[in-house]
Amino acid sequence: MAENLTGPAPCHTERVVDGTTVVEVRGEIDILAAPPLAARLDALSADPHPDLVLDLRPVSFIDCSGLRLLCRTRNRVLARQGRLRLVTDSSCFLRILRGVQLAGVFEIHPALSGALTTVPRENTASTSG
């Protein structure tokens, strides 16, 4: 018996804005979708001083595989003295990050324009509803 374990795989688009790579992820980030996205994020974070923004606003679902992917990307970026920002305005996603005690480890912005500033901002997840 075959089961459909997930919805459509997430897709993403990439663009560079003033030296920052912006990756917009859409759809679901789950155990089936995370590996191909992880491979692409690994490539984008391979060079010294990667500057990445992950726009997660179009993400409809994320599971522990997706959270692991975000943590892995963060660790790779920081190990190369880079910068990673997440863009999300989802109170549900922010609640998940707080619940697993990850809200304070990511630089989070509610809008892309804030994430593209050149000066790192304080984490906004702990102050969001």
C-alpha positions as CSV (number, residue, x, y, z in Angstrom):
1,M,0.0,0.0,0.0
2,A,1.5,3.3,-1.1
3,E,1.1,6.4,1.1
4,N,1.5,10.0,0.2
5,L,3.6,11.2,3.1
6,T,3.9,14.8,2.1
7,G,2.5,17.5,-0.1
8,P,4.4,19.0,-2.9
9,A,8.2,19.4,-2.4
10,P,9.2,22.9,-1.5
11,C,10.7,24.9,-4.2
12,H,12.9,27.9,-3.9
13,T,14.2,30.8,-5.8
14,E,17.5,32.6,-5.3
15,R,18.7,36.0,-6.1
16,V,21.6,38.2,-5.0
17,V,20.8,41.6,-3.5
18,D,23.9,43.8,-2.8
19,G,26.1,40.8,-2.2
20,T,23.5,39.0,0.0
21,T,22.0,35.7,-1.3
22,V,18.3,35.7,-0.7
23,V,16.7,32.3,-0.9
24,E,12.9,32.2,-0.9
25,V,11.6,28.8,0.2
26,R,8.0,27.9,-0.6
27,G,5.9,24.9,0.4
28,E,6.6,22.3,3.1
29,I,10.0,21.6,4.6
30,D,9.7,18.1,5.9
31,I,11.8,14.8,6.0
32,L,11.3,14.3,2.3
33,A,11.9,17.8,1.2
34,A,14.8,18.8,3.4
35,P,17.6,16.8,1.8
36,P,17.6,18.5,-1.6
37,L,17.2,22.0,0.0
38,A,20.0,21.1,2.4
39,A,22.3,20.3,-0.5
40,R,21.7,23.7,-2.1
41,L,22.1,25.6,1.2
42,D,25.4,23.6,1.8
43,A,26.6,24.9,-1.6
44,L,25.5,28.4,-0.8
45,S,27.3,28.4,2.6
46,A,30.5,26.7,1.4
47,D,32.6,29.8,0.7
48,P,34.2,32.0,3.4
49,H,31.9,34.7,4.8
50,P,28.5,33.6,3.3
51,D,25.8,36.1,3.6
52,L,22.4,34.4,3.4
53,V,18.8,35.4,3.9
54,L,16.2,32.6,4.0
55,D,12.8,34.0,3.3
56,L,10.5,31.5,5.0
57,R,7.2,33.6,4.7
58,P,5.8,31.3,1.9
59,V,6.6,28.1,3.9
60,S,3.3,26.4,4.9
61,F,4.8,23.6,7.1
62,I,8.1,22.8,8.8
63,D,8.9,19.7,10.9
64,C,11.9,18.7,12.9
65,S,13.8,17.9,9.7
66,G,13.3,21.5,8.6
67,L,14.4,22.8,12.0
68,R,17.5,20.6,11.8
69,L,18.2,22.1,8.3
70,L,18.0,25.6,9.6
71,C,20.4,24.8,12.5
72,R,22.8,23.0,10.1
73,T,22.8,26.0,7.8
74,R,23.3,28.4,10.7
75,N,26.2,26.4,12.0
76,R,27.9,26.2,8.6
77,V,27.5,30.0,8.0
78,L,28.8,30.9,11.5
79,A,31.8,28.5,11.1
80,R,32.7,30.4,8.0
81,Q,32.3,33.8,9.7
82,G,29.2,34.6,7.7
83,R,25.7,35.8,8.5
84,L,22.3,34.1,8.3
85,R,18.9,35.8,8.6
86,L,15.5,34.3,8.6
87,V,12.5,36.2,7.4
88,T,9.2,35.1,8.8
89,D,6.0,36.8,9.9
90,S,4.4,33.5,11.1
91,S,3.4,33.6,14.7
92,C,3.1,29.8,14.6
93,F,6.6,29.3,13.3
94,L,8.0,31.7,16.0
95,R,6.0,29.8,18.6
96,I,7.7,26.6,17.4
97,L,11.1,28.2,17.6
98,R,10.4,29.4,21.2
99,G,9.1,26.0,22.1
100,V,12.2,24.2,21.1
101,Q,14.4,27.0,22.5
102,L,15.8,28.1,19.1
103,A,14.2,31.6,18.9
104,G,17.3,33.2,20.5
105,V,19.8,31.6,18.2
106,F,18.6,33.0,14.8
107,E,18.5,36.5,13.6
108,I,14.8,36.8,12.7
109,H,13.1,39.6,10.7
110,P,9.4,40.0,9.9
111,A,10.2,41.6,6.5
112,L,12.8,41.2,3.9
113,S,13.8,44.8,3.9
114,G,14.9,44.5,7.6
115,A,16.9,41.4,6.8
116,L,18.8,43.1,4.1
117,T,20.2,45.8,6.3
118,T,24.0,45.8,6.6
119,V,24.1,46.0,10.4
120,P,23.0,42.9,12.4
121,R,19.8,43.6,14.4
122,E,18.7,42.1,17.7
123,N,16.7,38.9,17.4
124,T,13.0,39.9,17.1
125,A,11.5,36.5,17.8
126,S,11.4,36.8,21.5
127,T,9.4,40.1,21.3
128,S,6.9,38.9,18.6
129,G,3.5,37.6,19.7
